[in-house]
Amino acid sequence: MKGMKEEISKITAEGSSGAGLVTVILNGEYQVQKFSINPVIIEKSEKDTMEVLIQSAFNDAAQKIRKITEELMMRELQNSGLAGLRK
């Protein structure tokens, strides 16, 4: 399990919104590693639009981290032989 935590902490996922106008990169612990806003959106957008795009990009990256984490956990369970056990 310790090895899996280390592996999860090393994964990253990029989320984007507005056709790539806003991007967020999260690590496996859901910490923002990089955040980018295309200058075009700053010039043309209102505050509310930018907030929605930022939230959407973060949620997109978080969903990808969840999916990768689930896949890693399933692989670990399969390797341990516990995947077939059910209540």
N, C-alpha and C positions, 0 to 999 in steps of 0.2 A: 504494500500500500504506500510506503514511503517513496518508492520509486515512481509510482504513478503521480503522486503529488508533485514531485520534481519535474516530471514530464509535462504535467498540466501547466505548471508555472512557466514553462518555456514556450508554450504555444502562443501564437498571436493570430488575430483575425482582423481584417479590415472591413469596416462597414461604411457604406456611402449612401448618400441621398441626393436628390436633385440632379440625377445623371452625372454624379461625381463632383458636384460643386462643393459638397461638404464630405470630408472623409475623417474617420476616426479609426485608430488602431489600438486594440485592447490586448492585454496579455491574458493568460489563463486565469489570473486572479481578478479579472475585470478592471484592471487599472489602465487608464489612458496612457498609451506610450507615445502617440503622436496625434495631432489634431490639425486639420487643414481646411481653410476656407478659400475657395477661388475668389480672387479680387472682383470678378465680374458680379458675383452675388452681393458683395458689400456695396457696390456702386448702385445696384438696381433694386435691392430688397428693402423691405421694411423689417423692423425688429421682430415682429410676430412670425414672419416667413422664415427668418434666420433661425429662430428658436425651434420651429417645427423641423427644419432640415437638420439641425444639430441633434435633436432628440431622435429623429429617425435614423441618422447615421450611427449613433450610439447603440440604439436598439438592434440595428442590423448586425453590428459587430458582436454584441452580447449574445444574440441568437446563434451566431456562428460558433462562438466559444462554447455555448451549451451543447451544440451538436457534436463538436470535436470531443468534448469531455465525455459525453455519453458513449461515443464510439470507442474512446480509450477504455472506459470502464467496462464496456461489453467485451472488448478484446481481453482485458485482464480477467474477467469472469470466465470467459471461454478457455483461456490458458490455465486457469486454476481448476477447471472442471466443475464449477459451480453454476454455470449458465443453465444447465438442464434441471436444476432444483427449483421446485415451485411449491407454494403453500397449498 
